[in-house]
Amino acid sequence: MLQPIADGLKLFFKETIIPSSANKAVFVIAPMLTFVLALVAWAVIPVGEGLVIANINVGILYLFAISSLGVYGILMAGWASNSKYALLGAIRSAAQMVSYEVSMGFIIITVLLIAGSLNLSDIVRAQKETMWFVIPLFPMAVIFFVSTLAETNRHPFDLPEAEAELVSGYNVEYSAMTFALFFLGEYANMILMTGMTTILFLGGWLPPFDIAPFNWIPGPIWFALKMAFLLFIFLWVRATFPRYRYDQLMRLGWKVFLPISLAAVLIVAGIVVTFDISPLVN
């Protein structure tokens, strides 16, 4: 069980090899940027009532903006490596992340229309007053979760690092500590996206039923359990589905998810205005 931890520690003590033809400064900065952005985003994630580092009023915008910046670290790595495989993997990753961020943005708007606030804690409290948003917005929750798989380059959307095509993709030239930072950044992004999904659709730290014995369990434990469930789905998808072709990946994002998410915004906005059910309208 401790083998993965030992492997990670080993990477930090090995020699970092930088290709002679690489842009050395950008080559080293890229994995650091990816790792730092993944950690900085956690500043606005509330894991319990009042348990948040920065409870800002535009938390969801901050979170979406920081997660969108992750593509720059990957592009920098692909360009600085001076390798055709790394560059192609980075371009694939950039196109993939930008494509699915559009759908994610529209889905977040549907949640904001119902919750009436950009504050992440307020979004969770809105689900306490009504119901978890996964119930009325179930199709949106599914699309959002699938989009997080593409956003984090996880299977079956791991095209940027497809071993059979790109020899590990944008991090092909990385080793030792720089590779470990990419590795940690990717998994930190996975956990961040599960936390984001938990807040938007699964009630954050709220128990499934506000009765005993469910409300005896502290909120942070419920938050961790929901994230663990979503991480299990990440692993289940990885073991179940084959990798998509690149054209299938792009078609799914632009021709399926984008029209559905855009239609959902119009439908939810129409319902909110017609029945006056959101604080934003009052």
N, C-alpha and C positions, 0 to 999 in steps of 0.2 A: 504493500500500500504506500510505502514511503519512496518507492522508486521514482515516480514523477518529480517529487520534491528534490531528490538527490540529483536527477538529471538537470533540473533547472539551476540548482546551485553550481553544478559542474560547469555549466555554460558561462557563468559569471567569472570563473577563474581561468578560463582558457584564453589563449591569445586571439585578439581580434585581427583578422586578416582583411586588409583593404586592397582591392584590385589596383594594380598600378595605373590603369587607364581611367579609374573612377575619379569623380570630383569629390575629394576626400572630406571637405567640410560638410557639404550637403549630404553625403553618404552617411555620416555619423549623426547629423542632426535629425534626419528623417525618422528613424525608430524612436528617438527621444520625443519628438513631436507627437507621434502616434500614441505613445504611452502616457505622456503628460495630459493630452486632451481627454483620454479615456478616464483619467483620475479626476480631472478638474470638473467634468460633467456631474460627478457624484455630489458636488456641493449643494445642489438644489433638490436632491432626492430625499423626501421625507419617509423615514422608515417607521415612524410612529407619530403619535400626537405630540407636536412640538419638538420631535427629534430630527432636526434638519440643520445643516451648517448655515445655509443662507436662505431664509424664507422670503425670497423676492417675489414681487407681484407679477412679474413676467417670467416665471420659472420655466414654463413650457417653451417659450421662445428661446430662452437661454439654452435649454437642453437640446432643442432642435438645431440651433445654430452651432453649438459645440460639436454635436455628433456629425454635422455636415462638414466640419473642417477636417475630419479624419482623412478625407480623400487626398488632402495636400501632402500628408506624410507619405502616403503610398506613391503618389506621383513623383515626389522628390526622390524616393528610393529607386523607382524604376528608371528615372532619367540619370541620376548620379551613378548608377551601377555601370553604365556604358555597355549594357548587354541587351541584345535584341529580345531575349526571353523575358528579362526583367521589365523592359519598356512595354512590351506587348501586354504582359500581365497587369502592369500599372494602368495602362489605357483601358483595358477591359474593366478593371476595378472601378475606375473613375466613371465610366459610362454606366456601369451597373448601379453604383451608389446614387448617382444623380437621377437615374431613371426611376428608381423606387422611392427616393425621397419625395418626389412630387406626389405620389399616391399617399405616402405617409402624412404629408402636410395637409392634404384634403381631409383625410380621416381624422387628424387631430382637430381640424376645424369643426367637424361634426360633434366631437366630444365637447369642445368649447361652447358651441351653440346651446348645448343642453346644460352644461355646468354653470355657464355664465361667468367664468373667471379664468384668468391665465395662471393663477397661483396653483401649484400642484397640491398643496394641502387643502385648498378650497375645493378642488376637483374631487378629492377623496371624500370630503365632508358632504358634497352634493350627492354622492352615492349612498351615504348613510341616511339622508333624508328621503330618498326615493328607492332605488335599487342599483345593483351593480350595472354599469353601462354595457357589460357583455350581453345582457339579456335583450334590451331593445336594439342594440347595435351589433348583434352577433356576426352578421356577414362582414361588417367593418372590422371587427376584432380579428377574424380569421385572415382577412387581407392584410391587416396591419402586422400580424405575427409572421405571415409569409414574407412580407416586405422586410421585416427585421432579419430574416434569414439571408436575404439578398444583401441587405445593408452591411451585415457583418461578414459577408463572404463565406457563409456556412453552407454545408451540403444541404440540398442538391444544387446550390447556386455558387459553388466554389470554383467558378470558371477562372478567376484571376490566378489561381495556383494549381491548375489542373496538371497533375504530374505527367500524364501521358502526352500532353501537348506542349506545356511550357516549362517543364523541369522545375517545378515548384514556384514558378511565377516571379513576382516582383522581389521576393526575398532570396532569390537563387544565389546571389553573391554574398549573402550575409552569414556570419558565423559568430560564435561565442556570445558576448554580452549584447551586441547589436541585434542578433537574431532573437535572443531571449526577450529583449524589450518589445520587438514586434509580436512575439508569442504572447507575452503578458498583456500587451495592448489589445490584441484580438479577443482574448478571453475576458478582459475587463469590459470591452464593448458588448460582448455577449451578455454578461451579467447586467450591464447598464440597460440594454434593450429589454431584458426580462423585467427589470424594475420599472421601466417606463410603461410596459404593457400592463403590469400589475396595477400601477397607479391609474392609468386611463380606463381600464376595463374591469379589473378584478377587485376594486374596492380598496386598494392599498393595504393598510394595516387593519382594516375592518374584518371582524369575523363573518363567516357566511350567514349566521343567524345570531341576532342580538339577544340570546337567551343563554342561561346556564346549560351545560358547562362551557359553551363556546366562548362566552365573554369573560371567562376566568383566565383564559390564555392571553398573555401580553400581546399588544399590537405588533411589535417588531418580530415576534415569532410567527405570527400569521403572515407577515410580509415575506419573511424568509421561506416559509413553506410554499407560498404561491410562486415565488421565484424558482424554488427547487422543482416544482411541478413543470414550469415552463422550460427549465433547463433539461428536464427529462424528455420533453417533447423534442427539443433540439437534438438530443442523442437518438431518440426513436426515429426521427426523420432521416438522420444520417445513416442509420442501419437499414432503412426500409426502401428509400427511393433512389433511383439511379440519377447520375448527374445529367442536368439539362444541356442541350446544345446551346450555343451562344445566341443563335437566332430565335430559338424558343424562349430563352430568358428575356430577350428584348421585346418579343411579341407579347409575352405575358404582362410585362410591365406597362407598355404603352397602349396596347389594344384591348386589354382585359381590365387590369386593375385601375388604370387612369379613368376610363369612362364610368366604371362602377362607382369609384370614390367621388368623382365630380357629380354624378347623379345623386349620390347620397347627401352631399352638401346641400343641393337644391331641395331635396325632399325634406331633410331635417329642418332647414331654414324655413320652408313653407309651413311645416307643422308648428314650429316654435312661434312664428309670427301669427298664425291663424288662431292658435289656442292660448297664446300669451303665457307660455310655461317657463320662460327663462328670465332670470334677473337682468340679462342684457337688454331685454325688450321693455321691461317695466320702467 
